[in-house]
Amino acid sequence: MKERITLTIEKSLLEKIDKSIDGICTKNRSHAVELLLMKALGADVPKKAMILAGGKGTRMKPITEEIPKPMIPLMGKPLIQHTIDLLKKYNITDIIISVGYKAEQIKEYFGNGSKFGVKITYIEESKPLGTAGPLKLAEQLLTSTFILCNADELKEIDLADMFRFHKKNQGIGTVALTTVKNPESYGVARLQGNRILEFIEKPKAPPSNLINSGLYILEPEVMQHVPEGFSMIEKDVFPKIAKAGKLYGYHFSGYWKDLGTIDAYRQAIEELRNRR
Protein backbone atom coordinates (compact mmCIF):
# COMPACT_ATOMS: atom_id res chain seq x y z
CA MET A 1 0.00 0.00 0.00
CA LYS A 2 1.48 3.34 -1.05
CA GLU A 3 0.64 6.82 0.22
CA ARG A 4 1.08 10.18 -1.45
CA ILE A 5 3.30 12.72 0.35
CA THR A 6 4.68 16.18 -0.41
CA LEU A 7 8.42 16.87 -0.08
CA THR A 8 10.44 20.08 -0.20
CA ILE A 9 13.92 19.31 -1.58
CA GLU A 10 16.95 21.46 -2.36
CA LYS A 11 17.01 22.23 -6.10
CA SER A 12 20.55 20.93 -6.65
CA LEU A 13 19.60 17.63 -5.01
CA LEU A 14 16.45 17.39 -7.09
CA GLU A 15 18.52 17.86 -10.24
CA LYS A 16 20.67 14.88 -9.26
CA ILE A 17 17.54 12.80 -8.62
CA ASP A 18 16.16 13.73 -12.03
CA LYS A 19 19.38 12.61 -13.74
CA SER A 20 18.73 9.06 -12.47
CA ILE A 21 15.41 8.85 -14.32
CA ASP A 22 15.76 6.83 -17.52
CA GLY A 23 12.12 5.92 -18.09
CA ILE A 24 12.99 2.21 -17.97
CA CYS A 25 14.56 1.19 -14.66
CA THR A 26 13.59 4.43 -12.95
CA LYS A 27 10.19 5.50 -14.20
CA ASN A 28 9.75 9.00 -12.79
CA ARG A 29 10.75 11.40 -10.01
CA SER A 30 8.55 9.71 -7.39
CA HIS A 31 10.00 6.31 -8.25
CA ALA A 32 13.57 7.68 -8.07
CA VAL A 33 12.99 9.09 -4.58
CA GLU A 34 11.46 5.79 -3.43
CA LEU A 35 14.47 3.80 -4.63
CA LEU A 36 16.91 6.18 -2.94
CA LEU A 37 15.01 5.95 0.34
CA MET A 38 14.95 2.15 0.17
CA LYS A 39 18.72 2.06 -0.27
CA ALA A 40 19.36 4.62 2.48
CA LEU A 41 17.13 2.85 5.00
CA GLY A 42 18.51 -0.59 4.23
CA ALA A 43 15.15 -1.82 2.96
CA ASP A 44 16.83 -3.80 0.21
CA VAL A 45 15.14 -7.18 0.65
CA PRO A 46 11.59 -8.36 1.21
CA LYS A 47 10.75 -9.00 4.85
CA LYS A 48 8.93 -12.27 4.28
CA ALA A 49 9.35 -15.45 2.23
CA MET A 50 7.20 -18.47 1.48
CA ILE A 51 8.65 -21.89 0.69
CA LEU A 52 6.59 -24.49 -1.16
CA ALA A 53 7.21 -27.84 0.54
CA GLY A 54 3.94 -29.73 0.17
CA GLY A 55 4.65 -31.97 -2.82
CA LYS A 56 5.00 -35.76 -2.78
CA GLY A 57 8.29 -35.89 -4.70
CA THR A 58 7.19 -38.87 -6.76
CA ARG A 59 10.26 -38.70 -9.02
CA MET A 60 12.44 -39.25 -5.95
CA LYS A 61 10.94 -42.60 -4.97
CA PRO A 62 11.76 -44.81 -3.12
CA ILE A 63 13.42 -42.18 -0.88
CA THR A 64 10.23 -40.14 -0.59
CA GLU A 65 8.22 -43.16 0.51
CA GLU A 66 9.90 -42.68 3.89
CA ILE A 67 10.60 -38.93 4.12
CA PRO A 68 9.24 -35.84 2.36
CA LYS A 69 11.45 -34.49 -0.41
CA PRO A 70 12.36 -31.23 1.44
CA MET A 71 13.84 -33.36 4.25
CA ILE A 72 16.18 -35.41 2.03
CA PRO A 73 19.68 -34.91 3.47
CA LEU A 74 22.24 -33.00 1.45
CA MET A 75 25.69 -32.19 2.82
CA GLY A 76 24.64 -32.78 6.42
CA LYS A 77 21.31 -30.91 6.43
CA PRO A 78 17.83 -31.27 4.93
CA LEU A 79 17.39 -29.91 1.43
CA ILE A 80 14.94 -27.22 2.54
CA GLN A 81 17.44 -25.93 5.11
CA HIS A 82 19.73 -24.80 2.30
CA THR A 83 16.92 -22.51 1.14
CA ILE A 84 16.34 -21.26 4.69
CA ASP A 85 20.07 -20.54 4.97
CA LEU A 86 19.94 -18.49 1.76
CA LEU A 87 17.05 -16.40 3.10
CA LYS A 88 18.74 -15.97 6.47
CA LYS A 89 21.92 -14.76 4.75
CA TYR A 90 19.91 -11.75 3.56
CA ASN A 91 18.23 -11.27 6.93
CA ILE A 92 14.91 -12.64 5.70
CA THR A 93 13.83 -14.46 8.83
CA ASP A 94 10.02 -14.37 8.66
CA ILE A 95 9.28 -17.55 6.72
CA ILE A 96 6.07 -19.33 5.78
CA ILE A 97 6.34 -23.00 4.82
CA SER A 98 3.52 -24.65 2.91
CA VAL A 99 3.40 -28.30 3.93
CA GLY A 100 1.30 -31.29 2.90
CA TYR A 101 2.84 -34.72 2.33
CA LYS A 102 4.41 -36.04 5.56
CA ALA A 103 4.15 -32.54 7.02
CA GLU A 104 4.77 -33.75 10.57
CA GLN A 105 8.41 -34.57 9.77
CA ILE A 106 9.12 -31.03 8.57
CA LYS A 107 7.29 -29.43 11.50
CA GLU A 108 8.98 -31.68 14.06
CA TYR A 109 12.46 -30.90 12.73
CA PHE A 110 12.15 -27.12 12.33
CA GLY A 111 9.51 -26.30 14.95
CA ASN A 112 8.91 -22.55 15.14
CA GLY A 113 12.32 -21.93 13.59
CA SER A 114 13.93 -20.41 16.68
CA LYS A 115 16.74 -23.01 16.75
CA PHE A 116 17.66 -21.93 13.23
CA GLY A 117 17.49 -18.19 13.84
CA VAL A 118 14.21 -17.68 11.96
CA LYS A 119 10.48 -17.49 12.62
CA ILE A 120 8.48 -20.17 10.82
CA THR A 121 4.74 -20.20 10.24
CA TYR A 122 3.16 -23.27 8.64
CA ILE A 123 0.17 -23.48 6.36
CA GLU A 124 -1.17 -26.96 5.67
CA GLU A 125 -2.55 -28.25 2.41
CA SER A 126 -5.31 -30.75 3.16
CA LYS A 127 -5.04 -31.70 -0.51
CA PRO A 128 -2.40 -30.81 -3.12
CA LEU A 129 -2.76 -27.19 -4.24
CA GLY A 130 0.06 -26.87 -6.77
CA THR A 131 2.59 -24.03 -6.85
CA ALA A 132 0.03 -21.18 -6.65
CA GLY A 133 -2.87 -22.56 -4.62
CA PRO A 134 -1.02 -22.28 -1.27
CA LEU A 135 -0.78 -18.51 -1.77
CA LYS A 136 -4.51 -18.23 -1.11
CA LEU A 137 -4.07 -20.00 2.24
CA ALA A 138 -1.38 -17.49 3.22
CA GLU A 139 -3.04 -14.42 1.71
CA GLN A 140 -3.63 -12.70 5.06
CA LEU A 141 0.06 -13.10 5.91
CA LEU A 142 1.40 -11.76 2.59
CA THR A 143 0.56 -8.07 2.74
CA SER A 144 3.84 -6.66 1.42
CA THR A 145 6.46 -7.65 -1.18
CA PHE A 146 7.53 -11.26 -0.59
CA ILE A 147 9.65 -14.10 -1.96
CA LEU A 148 8.09 -17.34 -3.16
CA CYS A 149 10.34 -20.30 -3.88
CA ASN A 150 10.43 -24.07 -4.25
CA ALA A 151 11.98 -26.27 -1.60
CA ASP A 152 13.66 -28.70 -4.00
CA GLU A 153 16.34 -26.58 -5.66
CA LEU A 154 19.74 -25.25 -4.68
CA LYS A 155 20.35 -21.59 -5.51
CA GLU A 156 23.11 -19.03 -5.10
CA ILE A 157 21.50 -15.69 -5.86
CA ASP A 158 21.90 -12.10 -4.69
CA LEU A 159 18.44 -11.49 -3.26
CA ALA A 160 19.18 -7.84 -2.47
CA ASP A 161 20.17 -7.13 -6.07
CA MET A 162 17.13 -9.02 -7.34
CA PHE A 163 14.87 -6.98 -5.03
CA ARG A 164 16.30 -3.70 -6.30
CA PHE A 165 15.75 -4.92 -9.87
CA HIS A 166 12.15 -5.83 -8.99
CA LYS A 167 11.41 -2.43 -7.47
CA LYS A 168 13.01 -0.56 -10.36
CA ASN A 169 10.70 -2.27 -12.84
CA GLN A 170 7.60 -1.71 -10.71
CA GLY A 171 6.05 -5.00 -11.80
CA ILE A 172 3.84 -7.46 -9.95
CA GLY A 173 6.32 -10.30 -10.28
CA THR A 174 9.99 -10.93 -10.99
CA VAL A 175 11.22 -14.40 -11.91
CA ALA A 176 14.81 -15.45 -11.22
CA LEU A 177 16.09 -16.81 -14.54
CA THR A 178 19.07 -19.09 -14.86
CA THR A 179 20.96 -20.45 -17.86
CA VAL A 180 21.07 -24.17 -18.70
CA LYS A 181 22.76 -26.08 -21.50
CA ASN A 182 19.61 -27.93 -22.53
CA PRO A 183 16.62 -25.62 -22.08
CA GLU A 184 14.36 -27.98 -24.07
CA SER A 185 13.49 -29.76 -20.81
CA TYR A 186 12.26 -26.63 -19.01
CA GLY A 187 9.99 -23.62 -19.25
CA VAL A 188 11.96 -21.15 -21.37
CA ALA A 189 11.44 -17.40 -21.12
CA ARG A 190 10.69 -15.27 -24.17
CA LEU A 191 11.77 -11.76 -23.33
CA GLN A 192 11.47 -8.22 -24.59
CA GLY A 193 14.28 -6.48 -22.78
CA ASN A 194 13.77 -7.50 -19.14
CA ARG A 195 10.04 -8.03 -19.55
CA ILE A 196 8.82 -11.61 -19.84
CA LEU A 197 6.35 -12.06 -22.67
CA GLU A 198 5.71 -15.74 -22.03
CA PHE A 199 7.18 -19.03 -20.89
CA ILE A 200 7.33 -21.78 -23.51
CA GLU A 201 7.27 -25.29 -22.02
CA LYS A 202 9.87 -27.71 -23.35
CA PRO A 203 10.30 -25.99 -26.73
CA LYS A 204 11.95 -27.74 -29.68
CA ALA A 205 13.45 -24.40 -30.77
CA PRO A 206 14.06 -22.42 -27.54
CA PRO A 207 13.87 -18.62 -27.90
CA SER A 208 16.61 -18.37 -25.24
CA ASN A 209 18.48 -20.56 -22.78
CA LEU A 210 16.97 -18.75 -19.80
CA ILE A 211 14.64 -20.84 -17.67
CA ASN A 212 12.48 -20.39 -14.61
CA SER A 213 14.65 -21.22 -11.57
CA GLY A 214 11.76 -21.54 -9.11
CA LEU A 215 12.29 -18.33 -7.13
CA TYR A 216 10.13 -15.22 -7.44
CA ILE A 217 9.66 -11.81 -5.88
CA LEU A 218 5.96 -10.93 -5.85
CA GLU A 219 3.67 -8.11 -4.85
CA PRO A 220 0.46 -8.79 -2.87
CA GLU A 221 -1.49 -7.85 -6.03
CA VAL A 222 -0.56 -11.27 -7.40
CA MET A 223 -3.41 -12.69 -5.30
CA GLN A 224 -5.90 -11.12 -7.73
CA HIS A 225 -4.65 -13.56 -10.35
CA VAL A 226 -4.61 -16.73 -8.20
CA PRO A 227 -7.75 -18.88 -8.53
CA GLU A 228 -9.23 -20.85 -5.66
CA GLY A 229 -8.10 -24.44 -5.19
CA PHE A 230 -5.36 -26.16 -7.16
CA SER A 231 -3.41 -23.92 -9.50
CA MET A 232 0.08 -23.60 -10.93
CA ILE A 233 1.86 -20.26 -10.83
CA GLU A 234 3.69 -21.07 -14.06
CA LYS A 235 0.53 -21.86 -16.07
CA ASP A 236 -2.34 -20.11 -14.29
CA VAL A 237 -0.79 -16.92 -12.88
CA PHE A 238 2.29 -15.82 -14.80
CA PRO A 239 0.56 -15.71 -18.23
CA LYS A 240 -1.98 -13.21 -16.82
CA ILE A 241 0.73 -11.00 -15.32
CA ALA A 242 2.82 -11.22 -18.48
CA LYS A 243 -0.15 -10.20 -20.62
CA ALA A 244 -0.55 -7.11 -18.41
CA GLY A 245 3.16 -6.29 -18.97
CA LYS A 246 3.94 -6.71 -15.26
CA LEU A 247 6.21 -9.80 -15.24
CA TYR A 248 10.00 -9.37 -15.39
CA GLY A 249 12.99 -11.67 -15.59
CA TYR A 250 16.09 -11.33 -13.41
CA HIS A 251 19.06 -13.23 -14.87
CA PHE A 252 21.53 -14.57 -12.29
CA SER A 253 24.68 -16.57 -12.88
CA GLY A 254 25.16 -18.25 -9.50
CA TYR A 255 24.96 -22.00 -8.87
CA TRP A 256 21.56 -23.59 -9.47
CA LYS A 257 20.49 -27.20 -9.32
CA ASP A 258 17.06 -28.75 -9.75
CA LEU A 259 16.95 -31.81 -7.49
CA GLY A 260 13.90 -33.34 -9.10
CA THR A 261 15.36 -36.79 -9.74
CA ILE A 262 17.64 -39.34 -8.10
CA ASP A 263 20.30 -38.70 -10.75
CA ALA A 264 20.20 -34.94 -10.12
CA TYR A 265 20.51 -35.61 -6.38
CA ARG A 266 23.65 -37.70 -6.95
CA GLN A 267 25.10 -35.00 -9.21
CA ALA A 268 24.45 -32.32 -6.59
CA ILE A 269 26.28 -34.30 -3.91
CA GLU A 270 29.31 -34.70 -6.20
CA GLU A 271 29.28 -31.06 -7.31
CA LEU A 272 29.02 -29.70 -3.78
CA ARG A 273 31.84 -31.94 -2.58
CA ASN A 274 34.04 -30.64 -5.39
CA ARG A 275 33.21 -27.05 -4.48
CA ARG A 276 34.46 -27.45 -0.91
Beta strands, then each sheet from edge to edge (+ up, - down):
strand 1: 48-53
strand 2: 73-74
strand 3: 77-78
strand 4: 94-99
strand 5: 119-124
strand 6: 146-150
strand 7: 153-155
strand 8: 173-179
strand 9: 187-192
strand 10: 195-201
strand 11: 210-218
strand 12: 247-251
strand 13: 256-258
sheet 1: 5+ 4+ 1+ 6+ 11- 8+ 12+
sheet 2: 2+ 3-
sheet 3: 7+ 13-
sheet 4: 9+ 10-
end
